[in-house]
Amino acid sequence: MAIIMAAREIAFTLVALISLPMFAPTAIGEWESDSWISNIIGPERLNHGDEFGCHGYEGVNTIEENWVIQGCSDYVSENTDASRWGDLPISFGIEGEFLDQNTANSLVDAGFEIAGDRISTENELITLMHRNGASLEKGATDRELLESAEEDTLVSIFWRARIDDLRVREDKELISWLEGQDVWLTTCGEWHHHGISSQEASESTIVDGNEIRVTLTESESWNVPGSVFLSFSNDVIDVTDPAGISLGEYSESQRNLTEGWRGTEGGIILTLSRGSTAIVTLDGNPESVSSSPMATFNGLHHSVTIVGHHTTNLFQWSSDFQKSELRFTWLLERPKSEDVGLALPALALAVLVAVPVSVYFVLRADSDGSHQTSE
């Protein structure tokens, strides 16, 4: 009898262990990792100029479960750099209408600077970027909205490749049209920090004789270049770094952020990397020089990014855009494991029944064997 009781205890222990994943809290549940982030697709998208941000954990409400904020940041950082300009992710997508103070503080503590895309907040340390360019989904696009974008704004277009098991079809005609527009193709974090860098570069401008010197120090966050418009009436002899090495010129059609400069009516547009200085040498002492920060790279009308929401599988989300010039802000969402289903409960029940029964028959066989031996 004691042996049977012990067997039952073992059975209950096994049942508890098998059933644990079904009843474990969300925070300690099992989560999968999207291997495409660190293999093949992720490096290709990073090299293309895309950004990796966060969208939390699949099926978990970020506002109710703030732990997913740091968890998602770690998930991204363990698999990829967030951008060519910085290692850590700074963009976070949150479902809801209002960002409460606790959630906002958790975002700031985890290093996030940007939140979106249909949410409001009173936290001044969080920059909000709203969905204002409709969607790439076929049948849900709004070309008139895109054509009416205001100057120096960032247009954020929604994209989600899968909703449960349903594949979403992209609007190929709109994509082709977008790729032909004279706009800055960028990402949320790049656009945000370009504005910060541009302001700092403008404030650093110094005129010394026939030279204009612009300096941009390194950032504690992302080291994104900044752009200024330098206005003067003289001709440019050269634009160099302090060692005398000439900075490259880019064309009027350049739509991706890069260091360099180009001449324009009334002066030049200068884009300077963080941690560097540019010296503009003129053909004589200028009568006046003004320096203005530029919100949009290369003097383009406005900026466009595609925001990939709930990106649980980077291959599925990006496969239709491998040859596209568009730039994406991928909000990575850590995928949940496959549902437990009925397999584990059935196994647990089988163990609960089988162990005592097996012990019973073993004991009975031993008893019968002993009885026959004694006879």
N, C-alpha and C positions, 0 to 999 in steps of 0.2 A: 504493500500500500504506500509506503514511504517513497518507493522508487517511482510509482505512478504520479504522486504529488510533485516530486522533483521534475518529472518529465513535463508535467503541466506548467510548472514555473518556467522551464526552458522554452516551452511553446509560446507562453505569453510574452516572454522576452523577445523571441524572434519576431512575433507579430508586431510588437511595439517598434522594433528596429525597422521592419519592412514598411510599416505604416507611417513612420516619422515624416518622410517627404510630403505626404498628403496633408499633414496637419501642421507643418512647420510654418512660422510666421513668414510674411513676404520678404522681410529683410534678410533672412538667412536661407531663402529658397535657392534652388539650383538655377543657374543662368548659363546660357551658351555664349560663345564668342564668335563673331563673324570673321572667319579667317581671311576673307577678301580684303579686309582693311590693311593687314600687314603684308599680304602676298598679292603681287601682280597688280590688281586693280587699284588698291590704295596708293602705292608708290607712283603709279601712272597718273592718277588724279592729282596727287600732290605736285608732281612735276609739271602738270598742265596749268597749275595755278589755283586749284580749288582749295577750299577751307573745310576743316572738320570741326564741327561743334557738337553739341549734345542735345538729346531729346529725352534723357532719362532712361528708365527701364520699361520695357514693354508691359502694358497692363497696370502700371503703378502710377497713381496720381501724385505728381511731384509736389504739389502744394500741401497735400496731406502727409506725404512721406519725404521729408526734406533730405533724408540720408542718401537718396538717389542722386542728388546733385554732385556731391563729392565722389560718389561711386561711379557716376558716368564720366566725370573728369578723369578718374583713374583708369577707367576702361579705355578711353580714347588715348591717353598718354602711354599706356602699356602697349598699344598697337601701332601708333603713328605719331608724327608731329602734326600739330594742328594746321600749320601753314608753312609756306616757304619763309615767312617773316617771323614765326615764333613757334615754340614747342608746345605750349599749353593752350587748351581750348578756351575761348573767351565768349562764344555765342551759345545761348541756351534757348531752346524752344519750350514753351510752357502752355498747356491747355488751360483756359479759364479767362475771366474778364479782369480780375484784379490781383496784383502781386502783393500779398501781405508782407508785413515788415520782417517776420521770421524767415520767410522764404527768400526775400530780397537779401537779408543779411547772410543767409547760407550761400547764396550765389556769389556775393562779394567775397566771403571768406574762402570760397573755392577758386577764386580768381576770375570769375565771369564778369564781363563788362557790358554785355549786350543781351537783351531778352526780347522775345517776340512770340507770336506775331499779331495777336489780337488781345493784348493785355495792357493794363495800365498800372502805374505804380507812383508812389510819392517819394521813392528813394532816388536821390539825386546822383548816386553812384552807378546807377543802372541806366544805360541808354536803350530806349525802346526803338525797335524797328518793326514796322507794321507791314502786313501783307497789303500791298497797294497796286499790284499788277495782275490780279486775278490768278489764273492757273494755266499750266501747260496741258492740262487734260483736254482731250478732244471733246468739243461740245461745251466746255466751261471757260474757254479763253475769251478775252475782251480786247481786241486790237484797238478799238477806239480809245479805251482807257490808256493803253500803252502809247498811243500817238499823242495823247494830251499831257504827257508827263511834263512837269515843270522843270525849268532849268536848274541845274546843280542839285537835283534830288536823286535819291537812290530808289529805283523801282525794284520791288521784291516780288518775285513770281513764285507761286506755290507749285510744288511737285511732290507727288507720292505715287510710287510705282505699284504698290499692292495695298489693297484694303481687305484684310483677312485673306481669303484664297482668290479674290478677284483681281485680275491684272488690269491696270489702268492704261488706256491707250493715250499716247501723246499726240499733240497736234503738230504734225510734221510741217504743214504749210506755215504755221505761225513761227516755228523754230527757224525755218529757212528765212523768213522775213526778218526775224530778230538778228540773225547772223549777218544780215546785210546793212544794218543800221549803223550810223556814225555815233555810237555811244561807247562809254567806258564799260568794258566787260570785267566785272570785279566780284568780290565777295563781301559779306557783311563786315567782317573784322578788318579786311584790307581798306574798305571805304572809310570806316570809322577812324582808324589810325592814320590814314592819309590826311584826313582833316586836321587831326591833332598835330601831325608833323608839319603840315603846311603852315599852320599858325605860328609854330615855333621858329620855322625857317624864316618867315617874314619878319618876325620880331628881332632876329639875329643879324639882319642885313646891315652892313657897314660900308660906307663909301670912303675911299682913301685915294685921292688924286684921280687917276684914270682907271682905278680898279674898284670893282664891287665885290665884296666878300660876303658869302652866305655860309653859315655853319649850322649843322644839325647834330646834336649830341645823341648818344645812344639812349634808348628807352629801357625802363625797367620791365616793360611789357613787350609788345611786338615791335620790331625794328622795321617799320614800314616807311618808305621814302615819303617826302613831302614835296609839294609843288608851289612855286611862287611865280607871279608875273612881275618881271622887272621892267619898269617903264623908263625910257630915256630916248634921246634923239640922236645919239652917236652911233657909229658903226662898231660892230664887234670884231676885235682882232682875234680873240681866242677865249675859250672857257676851259680852265684846267683845274687840277687839284694843286695843293701846295707844293708838290714835287715837280710841277710843270707838265704833268701828263694830261693830255687833252681828254675831256669828257666827250662821249659819243653823242652824235646828233640823232634824234628820231624824227620821223616824218609826221605830217599832219594826219595821216591815216592810222597811226599807232593807237591801238585800242586796249592794250594790256600794259599795266604799270611797269615802268622801267626807269632806271636812272638815265639822265641825259638832258638835252635841251634842244630847242628849235627857235629860230627867229620868227618873229611875227610882227605885224604892224605896230609900231610904237615901242618895240623892245623885244624881250625874249621870254619864253616859258622855260623855267629851270626846274628840273626834278632831281632832288638830292637825296642820297642814301643816308640813313642814320649813321652817326659816327664819322662824318666826313665834312669837308669844306670845299666849296667851289669858288674860284676866283674868275670873275668876268673882266677881261681886259678890253678897254675901249680905245678908240683912236684919238682920244683927247679927254680932257676933264669935262664931265657932263655939267650942264647948267642945273639940272635937277634929276633926282632919281627917286622913284617911289617903288615900294615892294608890297605886293598884295597877295595874300594866301589864296590858293585855288581849291575850291571844293571838289572839282572834277578834273581828273587827270587830262593833260594835253588840250585843255580848252574845249573838250567835247561837251555837248549840250547837257546830258545827264548820264546816270550810271544804271546798270542793270545787273542783277544777280538772280540766279534760280536757287531757291531754297528747298532742298530735299528733306521733307519732313518724315519723321518716324522711320529713319533708314536702318532697318534691321538686317538687310542683305545688300551690301554695296554693289555686288554684281548685278542683281536684279534692278536696282534703282538707277544704275548708270549705264547699263548695256546699250541703251538706245542713243547714247550721246558720246560714244567713243571717238568719233571723228568730228564732233561739234566744237566750234570755237567758243561757245558759251562757257561761263564760269559758274561753278556751283558752290553753295554753302551747304554741306551735308550735315544735317543734324542727326548724329548717330544715336540709335536707341538700342540698348543691349537686349537681345532677344531672349524670351523665356524658353525654358526647356519644353520638350513635348509633354503634353498632358499625361498624367499618370494612368488614366483610364481605369479599366476593370482588372487589369492583369495583376497588379500588386494586391488589391483587396482579395482577389481569388486565391492568390498564393498564400496570403496571410491566413485565410480561413482554412486552406488545405493543411498548413502547418499546424494550426490550432487543433484540428481534428486528428491528423495523421500521427503526430508524435505520441499522444497517450495511447492511441489504438495500437500502434506498433509496439510500444513497451508492453502493453497488455498481452499481445500474442507471443512476444518473446518470453515473458514470464510464464505464460501458460505452457509453451513448448518446453521450457526448462523444468517446469513442474511435472509434466507428463514423462519427460525423460528420466527424472529422478525416481518417479513412481515405478516405471518399468524396471529400472536398475535394482530397486529394492526388492522387487518380486523375483 
